[in-house]
Amino acid sequence: MKYTQIFPTVLMTLDALAATAYGFNGDWRRTIYWLAAATLTATVTF
């Protein structure tokens, strides 16, 4: 992993954790939003 990929990886992890938290609460719109944000970050970074 390159040094420049550390922050995006942390950001993707936080996005996935936010999606998990909203998923447990049953808020599917925000769950999908945060999963899409993690996917977008992964697409741009890698």
C-alpha positions in Angstrom: 0.0 0.0 0.0 1.3 3.4 -0.9 1.6 6.2 1.6 -1.0 8.2 -0.4 -3.6 5.4 -0.1 -3.7 5.4 3.7 -6.2 8.2 4.2 -8.7 6.9 1.5 -8.5 3.5 3.1 -9.3 4.9 6.5 -12.2 6.9 4.9 -13.6 3.8 3.2 -13.5 1.9 6.6 -15.4 4.7 8.3 -17.9 4.8 5.5 -18.5 1.1 5.8 -18.9 1.4 9.6 -21.4 4.2 9.2 -23.3 2.0 6.7 -23.3 -0.8 9.2 -24.6 1.4 12.0 -27.4 2.8 9.8 -28.2 -0.7 8.6 -28.7 -2.0 12.2 -31.1 1.0 12.8 -33.1 0.1 9.6 -32.3 3.3 7.8 -31.7 1.8 4.4 -31.4 5.0 2.5 -28.4 6.2 4.5 -27.0 2.6 4.5 -27.0 2.7 0.7 -25.6 6.2 0.7 -22.6 5.3 2.8 -21.9 2.1 0.9 -22.0 4.2 -2.3 -19.6 6.7 -0.8 -17.2 3.8 0.1 -17.5 2.4 -3.4 -16.8 5.7 -5.0 -13.7 6.3 -2.8 -12.4 2.8 -3.7 -13.0 3.4 -7.4 -11.2 6.7 -7.4 -8.3 5.5 -5.2 -7.6 2.0 -6.6 
